[in-house]
Amino acid sequence: MISKPRIKDIKALQMPKFRQIYNKFVAEGDKVCIEFLKSSKYGIENIYITFENQNKYHIPTALLSKLEIISSKEMDQISGLKTPSDIIIVLDQKQDEINILSQRGTSAIFLDGVQDPGNVGTIIRLADWFGIHAVIRSADSADFFNPKVVQATMGSMANVHLCQAELADLTQYDKDIAGTYMEGQSIFNTALSSDTILVLGSEGKGIRPENSQWITQKISIPGAKDKVAESLNVSVAAGIIASVWKAGSPCI
């Protein structure tokens, strides 16, 4: 049986203040938790699985001491989801260093004030899919360990370097820095180097003006001539650009 104080501590991790105090975060759901169980990137403090599903997951021998079998009612009490899953993991927070960019051939996405956690999580998942090595957030972008971010990554945050910095900090690595602009050159006519840093601006304001001085290539995604939408969702834009950048050839 899980104690009431422990229930309170786990629920508190839904809030930024307590994630910072405890330096922990929560992962919920099959696909998300399976990736964390396979990875050694984040230290695991506890694993909670419901009685009915205790044989569903392969728990590494080294982690069996972290496992606690609980009732569905207890799972409901610690879950942050409307429909609780059958597994929750409490993990140690860890942010990577930006000096990974000093390695030849490493690429990154920089999030310039991207505040929607669902978009941030989806972009991390895209980075994993397309082999982009790091996602770097500005201080005012959504917290990587926000439960909605963690959920949207579907476990990909175990496979991608996650860092916090400002765009000016990245200029020391002598990489091309491409930014998304409405008036930029079409991504379909642009060749991005394999180790480019791609800058994505906030959902409402785009890339902040003071960061434009660091942008070496301005790119855009052209729409239909009679398009009605003013812009694309930032994670949708990231997916289109990454598919051309990493998986295809520019249509020059």
C-alpha positions as CSV (number, residue, x, y, z in Angstrom):
1,M,0.0,0.0,0.0
2,I,1.3,3.4,-0.9
3,S,1.3,5.9,1.9
4,K,-0.7,9.2,1.9
5,P,2.4,11.3,2.2
6,R,3.9,9.5,-0.8
7,I,0.7,10.1,-2.8
8,K,0.9,13.8,-1.9
9,D,4.6,13.9,-3.0
10,I,3.9,12.3,-6.4
11,K,0.9,14.5,-7.1
12,A,3.0,17.5,-6.3
13,L,5.3,16.7,-9.2
14,Q,2.6,17.9,-11.5
15,M,3.6,21.4,-10.5
16,P,6.8,23.2,-11.5
17,K,7.6,24.4,-8.0
18,F,7.8,20.9,-6.6
19,R,9.6,19.4,-9.6
20,Q,12.3,21.9,-8.9
21,I,12.4,21.3,-5.1
22,Y,12.5,17.5,-5.4
23,N,14.4,17.4,-8.8
24,K,12.0,14.7,-9.9
25,F,9.5,14.2,-12.7
26,V,6.7,11.7,-13.5
27,A,6.2,9.5,-16.6
28,E,2.9,7.7,-17.2
29,G,1.6,5.2,-19.8
30,D,2.8,2.2,-21.6
31,K,4.9,3.6,-24.4
32,V,6.4,6.4,-22.4
33,C,7.4,4.2,-19.4
34,I,8.8,1.3,-21.6
35,E,11.3,3.7,-23.1
36,F,12.4,4.9,-19.7
37,L,12.7,1.3,-18.5
38,K,15.0,0.6,-21.4
39,S,17.2,3.7,-20.9
40,S,19.7,4.5,-18.2
41,K,19.6,8.3,-19.0
42,Y,17.3,9.2,-16.1
43,G,17.6,7.6,-12.7
44,I,14.5,5.8,-11.6
45,E,13.3,6.3,-8.0
46,N,10.1,4.3,-8.1
47,I,7.9,2.2,-10.4
48,Y,4.2,1.8,-9.7
49,I,2.1,-0.8,-11.5
50,T,-1.4,-1.9,-10.8
51,F,-2.2,-5.4,-9.5
52,E,-4.0,-6.3,-12.6
53,N,-1.1,-5.5,-14.9
54,Q,1.9,-6.5,-12.7
55,N,3.0,-9.2,-15.3
56,K,2.5,-6.9,-18.3
57,Y,5.9,-5.2,-18.1
58,H,9.5,-6.4,-18.2
59,I,11.2,-4.8,-15.2
60,P,15.0,-5.1,-15.3
61,T,16.4,-7.1,-12.4
62,A,18.3,-4.1,-11.2
63,L,15.1,-2.1,-10.9
64,L,12.9,-4.7,-9.1
65,S,13.7,-3.1,-5.7
66,K,12.1,0.1,-7.1
67,L,8.8,-1.6,-8.0
68,E,5.7,-1.3,-6.0
69,I,2.4,-3.0,-6.9
70,I,-0.6,-0.8,-6.1
71,S,-4.4,-0.9,-6.5
72,S,-6.2,0.8,-9.3
73,K,-7.7,3.2,-6.7
74,E,-4.2,4.2,-5.6
75,M,-3.1,4.6,-9.2
76,D,-6.0,7.0,-9.7
77,Q,-4.8,9.0,-6.7
78,I,-1.3,9.5,-8.0
79,S,-2.1,9.9,-11.7
80,G,-2.2,13.2,-13.4
81,L,-4.2,11.9,-16.3
82,K,-8.0,11.9,-16.7
83,T,-7.9,8.2,-17.5
84,P,-5.0,6.8,-15.4
85,S,-2.7,4.3,-17.0
86,D,-1.5,1.1,-15.3
87,I,2.1,2.3,-14.8
88,I,3.8,5.4,-13.4
89,I,7.5,6.0,-13.0
90,V,9.1,8.7,-10.8
91,L,12.5,9.7,-12.2
92,D,15.4,12.1,-11.5
93,Q,15.5,15.2,-13.6
94,K,18.6,15.7,-15.8
95,Q,19.5,18.3,-18.3
96,D,22.3,17.8,-20.8
97,E,25.1,20.2,-21.5
98,I,25.1,22.1,-24.8
99,N,28.7,21.2,-25.4
100,I,27.4,18.2,-27.3
101,L,27.3,20.7,-30.2
102,S,31.1,20.7,-30.2
103,Q,31.0,17.2,-31.7
104,R,31.2,17.2,-35.5
105,G,28.0,16.4,-37.3
106,T,25.6,17.1,-34.4
107,S,22.4,18.9,-35.2
108,A,19.8,20.6,-32.9
109,I,16.5,22.4,-32.7
110,F,16.4,25.6,-30.7
111,L,13.0,26.5,-29.2
112,D,12.7,30.3,-28.9
113,G,9.8,30.9,-26.5
114,V,7.8,27.8,-27.5
115,Q,5.4,27.6,-24.5
116,D,2.8,25.0,-25.5
117,P,3.9,21.7,-23.7
118,G,2.2,19.5,-26.3
119,N,4.2,21.2,-29.1
120,V,7.5,20.9,-27.2
121,G,6.9,17.2,-26.5
122,T,6.0,16.5,-30.2
123,I,9.1,18.4,-31.4
124,I,11.3,16.2,-29.1
125,R,9.6,13.1,-30.6
126,L,10.3,14.5,-34.1
127,A,13.9,15.0,-33.2
128,D,14.2,11.4,-32.2
129,W,12.5,10.2,-35.3
130,F,14.7,12.2,-37.7
131,G,18.0,11.8,-35.9
132,I,18.4,15.3,-34.6
133,H,20.7,15.1,-31.7
134,A,19.5,17.8,-29.3
135,V,16.5,20.0,-28.5
136,I,17.5,23.2,-26.7
137,R,15.0,25.4,-25.0
138,S,15.1,29.1,-24.1
139,A,14.3,29.9,-20.5
140,D,10.7,30.9,-21.4
141,S,9.9,27.8,-23.4
142,A,7.9,25.0,-21.8
143,D,9.7,22.9,-19.1
144,F,11.0,19.6,-20.6
145,F,9.7,17.8,-17.4
146,N,6.2,19.2,-17.6
147,P,4.0,16.1,-17.5
148,K,2.3,17.1,-20.8
149,V,5.7,17.4,-22.4
150,V,6.8,14.0,-21.1
151,Q,3.5,12.5,-22.3
152,A,3.8,14.0,-25.8
153,T,7.4,12.8,-26.3
154,M,6.1,9.1,-26.0
155,G,9.5,8.3,-24.4
156,S,11.7,10.0,-27.0
157,M,13.2,12.3,-24.3
158,A,15.2,9.3,-23.3
159,N,16.9,9.3,-26.7
160,V,17.5,13.0,-27.4
161,H,19.8,15.5,-25.6
162,L,17.7,18.1,-23.8
163,C,19.4,21.4,-22.9
164,Q,18.6,24.9,-21.8
165,A,20.5,27.9,-23.2
166,E,20.0,31.1,-25.1
167,L,20.6,31.3,-28.9
168,A,23.6,33.6,-28.4
169,D,25.2,30.8,-26.3
170,L,25.2,28.5,-29.4
171,T,27.1,30.7,-31.8
172,Q,30.4,29.5,-30.3
173,Y,30.0,26.2,-32.1
174,D,30.4,27.6,-35.6
175,K,27.3,26.0,-37.0
176,D,24.8,27.3,-39.5
177,I,21.7,28.6,-37.7
178,A,18.5,28.4,-39.7
179,G,15.3,30.2,-38.6
180,T,11.7,30.0,-39.6
181,Y,10.2,33.2,-41.1
182,M,7.2,33.9,-43.2
183,E,9.4,35.7,-45.7
184,G,12.2,33.1,-45.7
185,Q,13.4,31.0,-48.6
186,S,11.3,27.9,-49.3
187,I,12.6,24.9,-47.4
188,F,12.0,22.9,-50.6
189,N,14.7,25.1,-52.4
190,T,17.1,25.2,-49.5
191,A,20.0,22.9,-48.6
192,L,20.6,22.8,-44.9
193,S,23.8,21.3,-43.7
194,S,23.6,18.1,-41.6
195,D,24.7,19.8,-38.4
196,T,22.5,22.9,-38.7
197,I,20.8,24.4,-35.6
198,L,17.1,25.0,-36.5
199,V,15.4,27.8,-34.7
200,L,11.6,27.6,-34.1
201,G,9.8,30.7,-32.8
202,S,6.9,31.0,-30.4
203,E,3.4,30.1,-31.5
204,G,2.2,33.7,-31.4
205,K,5.3,35.9,-32.0
206,G,7.8,33.8,-34.0
207,I,11.5,34.2,-33.4
208,R,12.2,37.2,-31.2
209,P,13.8,40.2,-33.0
210,E,17.0,40.2,-30.8
211,N,17.8,36.7,-32.0
212,S,17.6,37.5,-35.7
213,Q,21.3,38.7,-35.6
214,W,22.3,35.1,-35.1
215,I,20.3,33.6,-38.0
216,T,22.4,32.7,-41.0
217,Q,19.6,31.2,-43.1
218,K,15.9,32.3,-43.2
219,I,13.6,29.6,-44.3
220,S,9.8,29.2,-44.8
221,I,7.2,26.6,-45.7
222,P,5.2,27.9,-48.7
223,G,1.5,27.3,-48.7
224,A,-1.1,27.4,-51.5
225,K,-1.6,30.8,-53.2
226,D,-5.2,30.9,-52.0
227,K,-4.4,29.6,-48.4
228,V,-6.7,30.9,-45.6
229,A,-4.5,29.9,-42.6
230,E,-2.1,32.6,-41.5
231,S,0.5,30.2,-40.2
232,L,1.3,26.6,-39.2
233,N,1.4,25.0,-35.8
234,V,5.0,25.0,-34.7
235,S,5.3,21.3,-34.3
236,V,3.7,20.7,-37.7
237,A,6.2,23.1,-39.2
238,A,9.1,21.3,-37.4
239,G,8.0,18.0,-38.9
240,I,7.8,19.4,-42.5
241,I,11.2,21.0,-42.2
242,A,12.8,18.0,-40.6
243,S,11.5,15.7,-43.3
244,V,13.2,17.8,-46.0
245,W,16.3,18.5,-43.9
246,K,17.0,15.0,-42.6
247,A,15.1,12.5,-44.7
248,G,14.9,14.0,-48.2
249,S,16.7,16.2,-50.7
250,P,16.0,19.9,-51.4
251,C,14.0,20.4,-54.6
252,I,16.5,22.9,-56.2
